[in-house]
Amino acid sequence: MFEFNRKLDENVLKPVATGYVNVLPSFVRTAVGNFFANIGDVWTAVNNYLQGKPKDGTTDVTRVIFNSTIGIAGLIDVATPMGLPKHDEDLGQTLGVWGVKSGPYLVLPFFGASTVRDGLAKPVDLVYGDALNYVGNQRFENTSRVVRVIDDRAAFLGSSSLMESRSEERRV
């Protein structure tokens, strides 16, 4: 599975993400990332409430309101400079708070390293936790998924290049 994921990244994801970075100006990529982060804050809020963290959940909802309005549909992150911190919560973390053990290490196709708990929670995050899945336009939903994957991979191009160069140094 590791080799499948490596080949997928090497032959598809990384080249497409590299092209994305080379073609789009950084301010456009930042806006795209902000848009998806804003959408993600909805599910983060749900998970914060489910974890018994109402203050963080309310902060997340407030972030979505400010970023969706003043921040022009989330393209600009106005909430962070306003002192509203971004949180990162998902169903796997919620299940952990509820006492579900993480289980053994697991490598999933396309998603990579995980645990059994997070591996089982990931489809729920992707299907039910993504507000874009409720738009009702299949073409838009599919396009947004592809753009999100490309944008997410592009965000790690620098760190993956660093890891690859360190790996090459160790082989020599």
Buried (B, 14 or more C-beta within 10 A) or exposed (E): EEEEBEEBBEEEBBEBBBEBBEEBEEEEBBBBBBBBBBBBBBBBBBBBBBBEBEEBBBBBBBBBBBBBEEBEEBBBBBBBEEEBEBBEBBBBBBBBEEEBEBEEEBBEEEBBEBBBBBBBBBEBBBEEBBBBEEEEEEEEBEEBBEBBBBBEBBEBBEEBEEEEEEEEEEEE
